[in-house]
């Protein structure tokens, strides 16, 4: 019974976590492990996640639900190299907004 209560408590707190709260939690973890992912929050509303997240450790991008931070089902994770290959005629390195357009496609 105690285990069930603990699991429900964890699930409730995890599902209601805002981006800024998750970011603070991960920054504490990063003090012990440099490879901990720190989520990117929306500038105008730090409770929300940015639709495009980036992990510098493995140079990968993925799209998330802005409310929950959970990975989107409609776009597979991709690397910067993959994006550059698909846009080989581009004269410059893509900006965040260029990459984010992949998250907006459904």
N, C-alpha and C positions, 0 to 999 in steps of 0.2 A: 504494500500500500504506500509506504514511504517513497519507494522508487517511482511509482506512478505519479505521485504528487510532484516529485522532483522533475520528472520528464515533462509534465504539463507546465510547470513553472518555467522551465527552460524554453519550451516551445512558445509559450505566451510572450515571454520577454524577447525572444529572438525575432518573432514575427512582428512585434511592435517597435523594434529598434529603428531609430532614425539613422540617417547616414552619418550625421555629426557624432551621434553616440557611438556608432560602430567604429568610426574613424578614431575616436579617442581610445576606445578599447584596444584596437589594433596597434596604435602607437605605443601603448604600454607593453604589449606583447613584443613589439619590435625591439625593445631594449634587451630582450633575451635572444631574439632570432631576427637577424637582419633581413631575411627573405620573407617576412610576413607582408601580405598584401594590405595596403592602406587604401580604402575606397575613396573615390573622388566624388565630392559633394557638389551640388548645384550652387553656383555663386549667389544667386538671388534668394534661394531658399535652402539653407544647409541641411534641412531635414530630409530633402530629396537627394537621390543619387543622380549623377550625370548619366545620360543614356549610354555613353561609351566609357568603358573602364579600360585601364591599361596597367599591365604588370611589367615593370622595367626589368625584373629578374629574368624573364624569358621572352621579353619583347612581344607580348601577345595582347591583343585587343579583344573585347567581347562586348556585346550589348546586354543591357540589364533593364528590368522594370524600374522606373524611376522611384516608385514608392517603396518597393521591397528590397531592391538591390539584387534580386535573383536573376540569373542568366535567362535571356530571352530564348525561346525555342525557335524563333523564325530566322535567326542569323547565327551561323556557326562562328566560333572564335576564329580569328585570323591574325596573321603577323603583319608587320609593316612591310616586310619583303613581298608577301602575297599581294598586298594592296599596290605596291609600286609596280609589280609585274603586270597587274591588270590595267594600270594607267601609265604604261611606259612612254607615252608621248608627252606626259606632263614635264615641264621644264624644271620644276622645283619639288622639294619635299612637301608632302601634303600637310595642311594645317589640321588641327583637331576637328574643325567644322567639316572639312572634306571627308574625314574618316567617319564622322558621326552620321553622315547621310546614309551609311549602310544600316544604321540602327532604325532609321525612319522608314525603310522599305519593309513592307509586309507581304 
